[in-house]
Amino acid sequence: RSPWEILSLVLTFYLPSQLLRACGMKNESVQQAFREKIALCTLIGVLMAMVGFLIFGFNDLVCTK
């Protein structure tokens, strides 16, 4: 498995294969594609939170009033 596949499995640990099968994703490749999509959205969300902190929170943390 590639590092991206392993990372997507780690980031979607809360979505077991049985749940994905119950939601209609019977094929393993479809499940992996869904996991990769969720992993990508998670990474984008974390990066957005970090940028938001740098823009709004870091200034209040470093600069005293």
All heavy atoms as TSV, in Angstrom:
chain	resi	resn	atom	element	x	y	z
A	1	ARG	N	N	0.831	-1.195	0.000
A	1	ARG	CA	C	0.000	0.000	0.000
A	1	ARG	C	C	0.865	1.244	0.000
A	1	ARG	O	O	1.913	1.279	0.631
A	1	ARG	CB	C	-0.906	0.008	1.228
A	1	ARG	CG	C	-1.953	-1.066	1.184
A	1	ARG	CD	C	-2.963	-0.853	2.286
A	1	ARG	NE	N	-3.958	-1.886	2.214
A	1	ARG	CZ	C	-5.253	-1.640	2.223
A	1	ARG	NH1	N	-5.695	-0.438	2.364
A	1	ARG	NH2	N	-6.099	-2.624	2.125
A	2	SER	N	N	0.364	2.262	-0.641
A	2	SER	CA	C	1.106	3.520	-0.708
A	2	SER	C	C	0.909	4.303	0.587
A	2	SER	O	O	-0.049	4.059	1.338
A	2	SER	CB	C	0.630	4.334	-1.903
A	2	SER	OG	O	-0.662	4.851	-1.662
A	3	PRO	N	N	1.777	5.254	0.856
A	3	PRO	CA	C	1.618	6.076	2.065
A	3	PRO	C	C	0.275	6.821	2.096
A	3	PRO	O	O	-0.310	6.991	3.164
A	3	PRO	CB	C	2.792	7.048	1.993
A	3	PRO	CG	C	3.826	6.348	1.185
A	3	PRO	CD	C	3.059	5.526	0.187
A	4	TRP	N	N	-0.201	7.261	0.935
A	4	TRP	CA	C	-1.482	7.969	0.889
A	4	TRP	C	C	-2.633	7.041	1.287
A	4	TRP	O	O	-3.545	7.446	2.011
A	4	TRP	CB	C	-1.723	8.552	-0.508
A	4	TRP	CG	C	-3.094	9.115	-0.661
A	4	TRP	CD1	C	-4.062	8.666	-1.486
A	4	TRP	CD2	C	-3.670	10.225	0.057
A	4	TRP	NE1	N	-5.199	9.418	-1.339
A	4	TRP	CE2	C	-4.981	10.383	-0.398
A	4	TRP	CE3	C	-3.208	11.080	1.036
A	4	TRP	CZ2	C	-5.830	11.366	0.094
A	4	TRP	CZ3	C	-4.056	12.063	1.516
A	4	TRP	CH2	C	-5.340	12.202	1.049
A	5	GLU	N	N	-2.584	5.793	0.830
A	5	GLU	CA	C	-3.629	4.839	1.203
A	5	GLU	C	C	-3.607	4.568	2.704
A	5	GLU	O	O	-4.658	4.474	3.340
A	5	GLU	CB	C	-3.448	3.529	0.440
A	5	GLU	CG	C	-3.753	3.627	-1.031
A	5	GLU	CD	C	-3.516	2.312	-1.724
A	5	GLU	OE1	O	-4.386	1.423	-1.628
A	5	GLU	OE2	O	-2.458	2.178	-2.352
A	6	ILE	N	N	-2.421	4.448	3.274
A	6	ILE	CA	C	-2.298	4.213	4.717
A	6	ILE	C	C	-2.807	5.423	5.492
A	6	ILE	O	O	-3.546	5.288	6.472
A	6	ILE	CB	C	-0.843	3.869	5.080
A	6	ILE	CG1	C	-0.461	2.533	4.452
A	6	ILE	CG2	C	-0.648	3.836	6.580
A	6	ILE	CD1	C	1.000	2.197	4.522
A	7	LEU	N	N	-2.443	6.630	5.041
A	7	LEU	CA	C	-2.916	7.841	5.706
A	7	LEU	C	C	-4.435	7.949	5.622
A	7	LEU	O	O	-5.088	8.314	6.607
A	7	LEU	CB	C	-2.261	9.076	5.093
A	7	LEU	CG	C	-2.677	10.411	5.709
A	7	LEU	CD1	C	-2.234	10.485	7.166
A	7	LEU	CD2	C	-2.112	11.562	4.908
A	8	SER	N	N	-4.999	7.620	4.482
A	8	SER	CA	C	-6.457	7.696	4.360
A	8	SER	C	C	-7.143	6.675	5.267
A	8	SER	O	O	-8.209	6.954	5.821
A	8	SER	CB	C	-6.897	7.512	2.911
A	8	SER	OG	O	-6.619	6.217	2.457
A	9	LEU	N	N	-6.528	5.515	5.455
A	9	LEU	CA	C	-7.086	4.531	6.388
A	9	LEU	C	C	-6.993	5.026	7.832
A	9	LEU	O	O	-7.909	4.836	8.629
A	9	LEU	CB	C	-6.370	3.192	6.244
A	9	LEU	CG	C	-6.741	2.357	5.030
A	9	LEU	CD1	C	-5.817	1.157	4.914
A	9	LEU	CD2	C	-8.181	1.921	5.105
A	10	VAL	N	N	-5.880	5.665	8.162
A	10	VAL	CA	C	-5.701	6.183	9.525
A	10	VAL	C	C	-6.696	7.307	9.810
A	10	VAL	O	O	-7.305	7.362	10.888
A	10	VAL	CB	C	-4.242	6.662	9.726
A	10	VAL	CG1	C	-4.094	7.445	11.006
A	10	VAL	CG2	C	-3.291	5.479	9.707
A	11	LEU	N	N	-6.881	8.212	8.835
A	11	LEU	CA	C	-7.777	9.349	9.043
A	11	LEU	C	C	-9.247	8.950	9.040
A	11	LEU	O	O	-10.085	9.697	9.528
A	11	LEU	CB	C	-7.523	10.420	7.980
A	11	LEU	CG	C	-6.190	11.156	8.088
A	11	LEU	CD1	C	-6.025	12.127	6.934
A	11	LEU	CD2	C	-6.071	11.882	9.414
A	12	THR	N	N	-9.563	7.794	8.477
A	12	THR	CA	C	-10.965	7.350	8.443
A	12	THR	C	C	-11.143	6.080	9.274
A	12	THR	O	O	-11.927	5.207	8.905
A	12	THR	CB	C	-11.417	7.100	6.994
A	12	THR	OG1	O	-10.556	6.123	6.398
A	12	THR	CG2	C	-11.392	8.367	6.176
A	13	PHE	N	N	-10.453	6.007	10.391
A	13	PHE	CA	C	-10.557	4.821	11.259
A	13	PHE	C	C	-11.974	4.619	11.780
A	13	PHE	O	O	-12.363	3.516	12.120
A	13	PHE	CB	C	-9.596	4.944	12.450
A	13	PHE	CG	C	-9.941	6.047	13.399
A	13	PHE	CD1	C	-10.750	5.793	14.492
A	13	PHE	CD2	C	-9.484	7.342	13.194
A	13	PHE	CE1	C	-11.089	6.802	15.384
A	13	PHE	CE2	C	-9.811	8.350	14.069
A	13	PHE	CZ	C	-10.621	8.091	15.166
A	14	TYR	N	N	-12.748	5.687	11.815
A	14	TYR	CA	C	-14.110	5.624	12.360
A	14	TYR	C	C	-15.131	5.133	11.329
A	14	TYR	O	O	-16.324	5.068	11.634
A	14	TYR	CB	C	-14.529	7.000	12.882
A	14	TYR	CG	C	-14.360	8.109	11.875
A	14	TYR	CD1	C	-15.366	8.409	10.986
A	14	TYR	CD2	C	-13.181	8.836	11.795
A	14	TYR	CE1	C	-15.218	9.402	10.048
A	14	TYR	CE2	C	-13.018	9.835	10.871
A	14	TYR	CZ	C	-14.043	10.109	9.993
A	14	TYR	OH	O	-13.879	11.105	9.065
A	15	LEU	N	N	-14.672	4.802	10.113
A	15	LEU	CA	C	-15.556	4.280	9.066
A	15	LEU	C	C	-15.146	2.847	8.713
A	15	LEU	O	O	-14.423	2.629	7.745
A	15	LEU	CB	C	-15.471	5.156	7.814
A	15	LEU	CG	C	-15.991	6.574	7.933
A	15	LEU	CD1	C	-15.633	7.373	6.703
A	15	LEU	CD2	C	-17.476	6.571	8.166
A	16	PRO	N	N	-15.612	1.869	9.474
A	16	PRO	CA	C	-15.228	0.479	9.157
A	16	PRO	C	C	-15.856	0.029	7.836
A	16	PRO	O	O	-16.854	0.594	7.366
A	16	PRO	CB	C	-15.782	-0.315	10.336
A	16	PRO	CG	C	-16.868	0.521	10.895
A	16	PRO	CD	C	-16.486	1.949	10.627
A	17	SER	N	N	-15.269	-0.965	7.241
A	17	SER	CA	C	-15.739	-1.472	5.945
A	17	SER	C	C	-17.182	-1.963	6.014
A	17	SER	O	O	-17.937	-1.824	5.049
A	17	SER	CB	C	-14.829	-2.599	5.467
A	17	SER	OG	O	-13.540	-2.101	5.228
A	18	GLN	N	N	-17.584	-2.510	7.148
A	18	GLN	CA	C	-18.955	-2.997	7.290
A	18	GLN	C	C	-19.954	-1.845	7.163
A	18	GLN	O	O	-21.018	-2.006	6.560
A	18	GLN	CB	C	-19.156	-3.693	8.647
A	18	GLN	CG	C	-18.375	-4.957	8.802
A	18	GLN	CD	C	-16.943	-4.722	9.272
A	18	GLN	OE1	O	-16.523	-3.604	9.521
A	18	GLN	NE2	N	-16.177	-5.793	9.381
A	19	LEU	N	N	-19.616	-0.684	7.728
A	19	LEU	CA	C	-20.498	0.485	7.629
A	19	LEU	C	C	-20.578	0.976	6.187
A	19	LEU	O	O	-21.654	1.318	5.699
A	19	LEU	CB	C	-19.996	1.607	8.549
A	19	LEU	CG	C	-20.786	2.906	8.521
A	19	LEU	CD1	C	-22.198	2.683	9.040
A	19	LEU	CD2	C	-20.088	3.966	9.334
A	20	LEU	N	N	-19.447	1.003	5.499
A	20	LEU	CA	C	-19.450	1.439	4.107
A	20	LEU	C	C	-20.229	0.469	3.225
A	20	LEU	O	O	-20.936	0.893	2.310
A	20	LEU	CB	C	-18.010	1.592	3.604
A	20	LEU	CG	C	-17.187	2.683	4.297
A	20	LEU	CD1	C	-15.773	2.700	3.747
A	20	LEU	CD2	C	-17.833	4.042	4.169
A	21	ARG	N	N	-20.123	-0.834	3.515
A	21	ARG	CA	C	-20.908	-1.820	2.773
A	21	ARG	C	C	-22.395	-1.628	3.016
A	21	ARG	O	O	-23.209	-1.738	2.100
A	21	ARG	CB	C	-20.508	-3.238	3.172
A	21	ARG	CG	C	-19.596	-3.871	2.178
A	21	ARG	CD	C	-19.316	-5.331	2.465
A	21	ARG	NE	N	-17.888	-5.455	2.747
A	21	ARG	CZ	C	-17.360	-5.748	3.918
A	21	ARG	NH1	N	-18.116	-6.018	4.943
A	21	ARG	NH2	N	-16.056	-5.797	4.072
A	22	ALA	N	N	-22.759	-1.305	4.262
A	22	ALA	CA	C	-24.165	-1.083	4.599
A	22	ALA	C	C	-24.722	0.160	3.908
A	22	ALA	O	O	-25.920	0.249	3.655
A	22	ALA	CB	C	-24.329	-0.959	6.114
A	23	CYS	N	N	-23.827	1.110	3.587
A	23	CYS	CA	C	-24.242	2.335	2.891
A	23	CYS	C	C	-24.239	2.168	1.378
A	23	CYS	O	O	-24.451	3.137	0.655
A	23	CYS	CB	C	-23.334	3.495	3.286
A	23	CYS	SG	S	-23.517	3.989	5.003
A	24	GLY	N	N	-23.975	0.968	0.892
A	24	GLY	CA	C	-24.064	0.689	-0.531
A	24	GLY	C	C	-22.743	0.660	-1.270
A	24	GLY	O	O	-22.736	0.562	-2.491
A	25	MET	N	N	-21.633	0.760	-0.561
A	25	MET	CA	C	-20.315	0.712	-1.209
A	25	MET	C	C	-19.762	-0.705	-1.096
A	25	MET	O	O	-18.993	-1.016	-0.206
A	25	MET	CB	C	-19.371	1.711	-0.544
A	25	MET	CG	C	-19.814	3.122	-0.664
A	25	MET	SD	S	-18.684	4.221	0.158
A	25	MET	CE	C	-19.805	5.481	0.709
A	26	LYS	N	N	-20.170	-1.548	-2.011
A	26	LYS	CA	C	-19.811	-2.965	-1.941
A	26	LYS	C	C	-18.382	-3.232	-2.424
A	26	LYS	O	O	-17.707	-4.105	-1.921
A	26	LYS	CB	C	-20.777	-3.783	-2.784
A	26	LYS	CG	C	-22.228	-3.544	-2.471
A	26	LYS	CD	C	-22.737	-4.483	-1.449
A	26	LYS	CE	C	-24.236	-4.286	-1.258
A	26	LYS	NZ	N	-24.613	-4.163	0.102
A	27	ASN	N	N	-17.915	-2.479	-3.394
A	27	ASN	CA	C	-16.610	-2.707	-4.000
A	27	ASN	C	C	-15.510	-2.067	-3.144
A	27	ASN	O	O	-15.654	-0.954	-2.653
A	27	ASN	CB	C	-16.600	-2.095	-5.402
A	27	ASN	CG	C	-15.417	-2.503	-6.211
A	27	ASN	OD1	O	-14.482	-3.095	-5.698
A	27	ASN	ND2	N	-15.456	-2.185	-7.487
A	28	GLU	N	N	-14.386	-2.785	-2.994
A	28	GLU	CA	C	-13.275	-2.290	-2.171
A	28	GLU	C	C	-12.662	-1.014	-2.757
A	28	GLU	O	O	-12.262	-0.122	-2.019
A	28	GLU	CB	C	-12.205	-3.381	-2.056
A	28	GLU	CG	C	-11.045	-3.018	-1.168
A	28	GLU	CD	C	-11.411	-2.857	0.300
A	28	GLU	OE1	O	-12.337	-3.543	0.754
A	28	GLU	OE2	O	-10.759	-2.038	0.979
A	29	SER	N	N	-12.620	-0.916	-4.084
A	29	SER	CA	C	-12.055	0.295	-4.702
A	29	SER	C	C	-12.958	1.504	-4.477
A	29	SER	O	O	-12.468	2.625	-4.312
A	29	SER	CB	C	-11.807	0.071	-6.191
A	29	SER	OG	O	-13.021	-0.176	-6.862
A	30	VAL	N	N	-14.252	1.299	-4.442
A	30	VAL	CA	C	-15.186	2.398	-4.155
A	30	VAL	C	C	-15.016	2.850	-2.707
A	30	VAL	O	O	-15.022	4.051	-2.419
A	30	VAL	CB	C	-16.639	1.955	-4.442
A	30	VAL	CG1	C	-17.626	3.019	-4.001
A	30	VAL	CG2	C	-16.822	1.633	-5.906
A	31	GLN	N	N	-14.839	1.904	-1.807
A	31	GLN	CA	C	-14.610	2.242	-0.402
A	31	GLN	C	C	-13.319	3.028	-0.235
A	31	GLN	O	O	-13.276	4.022	0.490
A	31	GLN	CB	C	-14.556	0.979	0.451
A	31	GLN	CG	C	-15.866	0.270	0.584
A	31	GLN	CD	C	-15.756	-0.985	1.425
A	31	GLN	OE1	O	-14.731	-1.253	2.053
A	31	GLN	NE2	N	-16.817	-1.778	1.448
A	32	GLN	N	N	-12.259	2.606	-0.935
A	32	GLN	CA	C	-10.981	3.314	-0.836
A	32	GLN	C	C	-11.093	4.719	-1.409
A	32	GLN	O	O	-10.539	5.665	-0.848
A	32	GLN	CB	C	-9.876	2.526	-1.548
A	32	GLN	CG	C	-8.508	3.147	-1.429
A	32	GLN	CD	C	-8.024	3.241	0.009
A	32	GLN	OE1	O	-8.363	2.412	0.854
A	32	GLN	NE2	N	-7.239	4.258	0.288
A	33	ALA	N	N	-11.813	4.886	-2.506
A	33	ALA	CA	C	-12.004	6.212	-3.089
A	33	ALA	C	C	-12.766	7.116	-2.116
A	33	ALA	O	O	-12.429	8.300	-1.970
A	33	ALA	CB	C	-12.759	6.098	-4.409
A	34	PHE	N	N	-13.774	6.571	-1.449
A	34	PHE	CA	C	-14.522	7.359	-0.468
A	34	PHE	C	C	-13.636	7.737	0.711
A	34	PHE	O	O	-13.657	8.876	1.180
A	34	PHE	CB	C	-15.742	6.564	0.018
A	34	PHE	CG	C	-16.586	7.321	0.992
A	34	PHE	CD1	C	-17.416	8.329	0.569
A	34	PHE	CD2	C	-16.539	7.023	2.349
A	34	PHE	CE1	C	-18.194	9.039	1.472
A	34	PHE	CE2	C	-17.304	7.719	3.251
A	34	PHE	CZ	C	-18.137	8.731	2.819
A	35	ARG	N	N	-12.820	6.790	1.178
A	35	ARG	CA	C	-11.894	7.075	2.282
A	35	ARG	C	C	-10.899	8.167	1.893
A	35	ARG	O	O	-10.601	9.059	2.688
A	35	ARG	CB	C	-11.127	5.817	2.675
A	35	ARG	CG	C	-11.939	4.782	3.385
A	35	ARG	CD	C	-11.092	3.558	3.684
A	35	ARG	NE	N	-11.866	2.451	4.150
A	35	ARG	CZ	C	-12.299	2.317	5.402
A	35	ARG	NH1	N	-12.015	3.217	6.288
A	35	ARG	NH2	N	-13.012	1.256	5.750
A	36	GLU	N	N	-10.405	8.122	0.664
A	36	GLU	CA	C	-9.451	9.133	0.211
A	36	GLU	C	C	-10.113	10.496	0.115
A	36	GLU	O	O	-9.501	11.515	0.435
A	36	GLU	CB	C	-8.853	8.721	-1.130
A	36	GLU	CG	C	-7.908	7.541	-1.010
A	36	GLU	CD	C	-7.347	7.081	-2.332
A	36	GLU	OE1	O	-7.553	7.775	-3.350
A	36	GLU	OE2	O	-6.682	6.027	-2.352
A	37	LYS	N	N	-11.374	10.532	-0.308
A	37	LYS	CA	C	-12.103	11.792	-0.380
A	37	LYS	C	C	-12.286	12.390	1.018
A	37	LYS	O	O	-12.065	13.585	1.224
A	37	LYS	CB	C	-13.468	11.562	-1.027
A	37	LYS	CG	C	-14.253	12.828	-1.255
A	37	LYS	CD	C	-15.652	12.544	-1.762
A	37	LYS	CE	C	-15.618	11.812	-3.070
A	37	LYS	NZ	N	-16.960	11.621	-3.649
A	38	ILE	N	N	-12.654	11.562	1.983
A	38	ILE	CA	C	-12.827	12.038	3.356
A	38	ILE	C	C	-11.486	12.485	3.936
A	38	ILE	O	O	-11.403	13.509	4.621
A	38	ILE	CB	C	-13.462	10.936	4.228
A	38	ILE	CG1	C	-14.866	10.615	3.727
A	38	ILE	CG2	C	-13.488	11.327	5.686
A	38	ILE	CD1	C	-15.845	11.756	3.822
A	39	ALA	N	N	-10.418	11.749	3.647
A	39	ALA	CA	C	-9.090	12.115	4.138
A	39	ALA	C	C	-8.653	13.457	3.557
A	39	ALA	O	O	-8.093	14.302	4.268
A	39	ALA	CB	C	-8.074	11.035	3.792
A	40	LEU	N	N	-8.903	13.679	2.284
A	40	LEU	CA	C	-8.542	14.938	1.653
A	40	LEU	C	C	-9.322	16.098	2.266
A	40	LEU	O	O	-8.751	17.157	2.563
A	40	LEU	CB	C	-8.793	14.856	0.150
A	40	LEU	CG	C	-8.311	16.021	-0.685
A	40	LEU	CD1	C	-6.803	16.196	-0.543
A	40	LEU	CD2	C	-8.672	15.807	-2.133
A	41	CYS	N	N	-10.609	15.912	2.492
A	41	CYS	CA	C	-11.421	16.957	3.138
A	41	CYS	C	C	-10.939	17.222	4.566
A	41	CYS	O	O	-10.922	18.371	5.013
A	41	CYS	CB	C	-12.890	16.561	3.140
A	41	CYS	SG	S	-13.642	16.610	1.503
A	42	THR	N	N	-10.539	16.179	5.278
A	42	THR	CA	C	-10.012	16.345	6.631
A	42	THR	C	C	-8.719	17.151	6.619
A	42	THR	O	O	-8.540	18.074	7.426
A	42	THR	CB	C	-9.769	14.967	7.278
A	42	THR	OG1	O	-11.002	14.249	7.308
A	42	THR	CG2	C	-9.227	15.110	8.687
A	43	LEU	N	N	-7.818	16.821	5.704
A	43	LEU	CA	C	-6.561	17.570	5.608
A	43	LEU	C	C	-6.812	19.036	5.247
A	43	LEU	O	O	-6.173	19.928	5.809
A	43	LEU	CB	C	-5.643	16.920	4.577
A	43	LEU	CG	C	-5.014	15.597	4.984
A	43	LEU	CD1	C	-4.231	15.018	3.824
A	43	LEU	CD2	C	-4.138	15.769	6.195
A	44	ILE	N	N	-7.730	19.289	4.337
A	44	ILE	CA	C	-8.058	20.668	3.968
A	44	ILE	C	C	-8.625	21.410	5.174
A	44	ILE	O	O	-8.262	22.559	5.435
A	44	ILE	CB	C	-9.038	20.683	2.780
A	44	ILE	CG1	C	-8.311	20.230	1.520
A	44	ILE	CG2	C	-9.639	22.069	2.582
A	44	ILE	CD1	C	-9.221	19.988	0.332
A	45	GLY	N	N	-9.505	20.765	5.934
A	45	GLY	CA	C	-10.070	21.390	7.126
A	45	GLY	C	C	-9.021	21.712	8.174
A	45	GLY	O	O	-9.050	22.789	8.782
A	46	VAL	N	N	-8.080	20.802	8.386
A	46	VAL	CA	C	-7.010	21.046	9.369
A	46	VAL	C	C	-6.123	22.191	8.914
A	46	VAL	O	O	-5.757	23.059	9.715
A	46	VAL	CB	C	-6.192	19.748	9.592
A	46	VAL	CG1	C	-4.919	20.027	10.351
A	46	VAL	CG2	C	-7.028	18.720	10.326
A	47	LEU	N	N	-5.778	22.221	7.631
A	47	LEU	CA	C	-4.957	23.320	7.115
A	47	LEU	C	C	-5.689	24.654	7.225
A	47	LEU	O	O	-5.080	25.678	7.570
A	47	LEU	CB	C	-4.552	23.046	5.670
A	47	LEU	CG	C	-3.504	21.964	5.480
A	47	LEU	CD1	C	-3.301	21.675	3.997
A	47	LEU	CD2	C	-2.196	22.356	6.134
A	48	MET	N	N	-6.981	24.664	6.960
A	48	MET	CA	C	-7.762	25.895	7.095
A	48	MET	C	C	-7.791	26.362	8.550
A	48	MET	O	O	-7.692	27.554	8.828
A	48	MET	CB	C	-9.181	25.688	6.573
A	48	MET	CG	C	-9.262	25.592	5.079
A	48	MET	SD	S	-10.908	25.186	4.450
A	48	MET	CE	C	-11.928	26.385	5.243
A	49	ALA	N	N	-7.916	25.434	9.484
A	49	ALA	CA	C	-7.903	25.790	10.897
A	49	ALA	C	C	-6.551	26.363	11.311
A	49	ALA	O	O	-6.493	27.331	12.086
A	49	ALA	CB	C	-8.254	24.571	11.746
A	50	MET	N	N	-5.477	25.794	10.782
A	50	MET	CA	C	-4.147	26.310	11.108
A	50	MET	C	C	-3.945	27.717	10.554
A	50	MET	O	O	-3.419	28.594	11.257
A	50	MET	CB	C	-3.074	25.360	10.557
A	50	MET	CG	C	-2.992	24.053	11.304
A	50	MET	SD	S	-1.939	22.824	10.512
A	50	MET	CE	C	-0.376	23.645	10.454
A	51	VAL	N	N	-4.377	27.955	9.341
A	51	VAL	CA	C	-4.256	29.290	8.754
A	51	VAL	C	C	-5.126	30.278	9.513
A	51	VAL	O	O	-4.715	31.406	9.786
A	51	VAL	CB	C	-4.608	29.252	7.250
A	51	VAL	CG1	C	-4.757	30.650	6.685
A	51	VAL	CG2	C	-3.560	28.489	6.480
A	52	GLY	N	N	-6.315	29.859	9.885
A	52	GLY	CA	C	-7.191	30.719	10.684
A	52	GLY	C	C	-6.577	31.079	12.017
A	52	GLY	O	O	-6.674	32.226	12.472
A	53	PHE	N	N	-5.926	30.123	12.646
A	53	PHE	CA	C	-5.246	30.417	13.902
A	53	PHE	C	C	-4.108	31.397	13.681
A	53	PHE	O	O	-3.924	32.327	14.468
A	53	PHE	CB	C	-4.707	29.139	14.547
A	53	PHE	CG	C	-3.832	29.412	15.736
A	53	PHE	CD1	C	-4.384	29.823	16.931
A	53	PHE	CD2	C	-2.458	29.283	15.640
A	53	PHE	CE1	C	-3.587	30.090	18.028
A	53	PHE	CE2	C	-1.647	29.553	16.722
A	53	PHE	CZ	C	-2.207	29.959	17.920
A	54	LEU	N	N	-3.336	31.206	12.632
A	54	LEU	CA	C	-2.228	32.121	12.357
A	54	LEU	C	C	-2.727	33.534	12.077
A	54	LEU	O	O	-2.102	34.512	12.474
A	54	LEU	CB	C	-1.394	31.624	11.172
A	54	LEU	CG	C	-0.468	30.453	11.470
A	54	LEU	CD1	C	0.206	29.983	10.188
A	54	LEU	CD2	C	0.579	30.818	12.504
A	55	ILE	N	N	-3.862	33.667	11.416
A	55	ILE	CA	C	-4.387	34.986	11.083
A	55	ILE	C	C	-5.014	35.649	12.300
A	55	ILE	O	O	-4.779	36.836	12.571
A	55	ILE	CB	C	-5.407	34.877	9.939
A	55	ILE	CG1	C	-4.686	34.483	8.658
A	55	ILE	CG2	C	-6.154	36.193	9.743
A	55	ILE	CD1	C	-5.606	34.172	7.494
A	56	PHE	N	N	-5.823	34.935	13.051
A	56	PHE	CA	C	-6.607	35.551	14.119
A	56	PHE	C	C	-6.078	35.276	15.524
A	56	PHE	O	O	-6.085	36.160	16.371
A	56	PHE	CB	C	-8.065	35.092	14.034
A	56	PHE	CG	C	-8.714	35.447	12.736
A	56	PHE	CD1	C	-9.020	34.475	11.802
A	56	PHE	CD2	C	-9.013	36.759	12.426
A	56	PHE	CE1	C	-9.614	34.792	10.603
A	56	PHE	CE2	C	-9.606	37.103	11.229
A	56	PHE	CZ	C	-9.911	36.110	10.312
A	57	GLY	N	N	-5.652	34.058	15.799
A	57	GLY	CA	C	-5.296	33.688	17.164
A	57	GLY	C	C	-3.859	33.967	17.549
A	57	GLY	O	O	-3.568	34.299	18.699
A	58	PHE	N	N	-2.952	33.840	16.611
A	58	PHE	CA	C	-1.531	33.994	16.919
A	58	PHE	C	C	-1.208	35.411	17.364
A	58	PHE	O	O	-0.387	35.614	18.255
A	58	PHE	CB	C	-0.694	33.599	15.712
A	58	PHE	CG	C	0.773	33.492	16.003
A	58	PHE	CD1	C	1.251	32.475	16.819
A	58	PHE	CD2	C	1.681	34.406	15.492
A	58	PHE	CE1	C	2.604	32.359	17.097
A	58	PHE	CE2	C	3.016	34.304	15.773
A	58	PHE	CZ	C	3.487	33.273	16.572
A	59	ASN	N	N	-1.851	36.394	16.756
A	59	ASN	CA	C	-1.623	37.786	17.118
A	59	ASN	C	C	-2.020	38.023	18.578
A	59	ASN	O	O	-1.291	38.692	19.332
A	59	ASN	CB	C	-2.416	38.703	16.190
A	59	ASN	CG	C	-2.041	40.156	16.364
A	59	ASN	OD1	O	-0.936	40.458	16.784
A	59	ASN	ND2	N	-2.951	41.038	16.027
A	60	ASP	N	N	-3.146	37.520	18.989
A	60	ASP	CA	C	-3.576	37.683	20.383
A	60	ASP	C	C	-2.691	36.905	21.335
A	60	ASP	O	O	-2.497	37.313	22.487
A	60	ASP	CB	C	-5.024	37.204	20.544
A	60	ASP	CG	C	-6.011	38.114	19.835
A	60	ASP	OD1	O	-5.656	39.284	19.591
A	60	ASP	OD2	O	-7.124	37.640	19.521
A	61	LEU	N	N	-2.142	35.811	20.896
A	61	LEU	CA	C	-1.281	34.999	21.738
A	61	LEU	C	C	0.080	35.661	21.964
A	61	LEU	O	O	0.599	35.650	23.082
A	61	LEU	CB	C	-1.085	33.617	21.089
A	61	LEU	CG	C	-0.318	32.576	21.886
A	61	LEU	CD1	C	-1.097	32.182	23.121
A	61	LEU	CD2	C	-0.052	31.360	21.016
A	62	VAL	N	N	0.624	36.269	20.941
A	62	VAL	CA	C	1.973	36.824	21.017
A	62	VAL	C	C	1.969	38.257	21.521
A	62	VAL	O	O	2.798	38.630	22.365
A	62	VAL	CB	C	2.653	36.738	19.634
A	62	VAL	CG1	C	3.992	37.441	19.651
A	62	VAL	CG2	C	2.837	35.294	19.234
A	63	CYS	N	N	1.058	39.062	21.009
A	63	CYS	CA	C	1.039	40.483	21.361
A	63	CYS	C	C	0.219	40.706	22.629
A	63	CYS	O	O	-0.965	40.360	22.664
A	63	CYS	CB	C	0.468	41.312	20.229
A	63	CYS	SG	S	1.428	41.211	18.731
A	64	THR	N	N	0.817	41.289	23.624
A	64	THR	CA	C	0.089	41.612	24.850
A	64	THR	C	C	-0.579	42.966	24.697
A	64	THR	O	O	-0.098	43.854	24.004
A	64	THR	CB	C	1.035	41.631	26.059
A	64	THR	OG1	O	2.073	42.580	25.810
A	64	THR	CG2	C	1.658	40.263	26.273
A	65	LYS	N	N	-1.658	43.146	25.400
A	65	LYS	CA	C	-2.408	44.409	25.290
A	65	LYS	C	C	-2.184	45.289	26.493
A	65	LYS	O	O	-1.835	44.969	27.516
A	65	LYS	CB	C	-3.889	44.120	25.135
A	65	LYS	CG	C	-4.173	43.425	23.832
A	65	LYS	CD	C	-5.625	43.166	23.692
A	65	LYS	CE	C	-5.856	42.414	22.378
A	65	LYS	NZ	N	-7.198	42.058	22.161
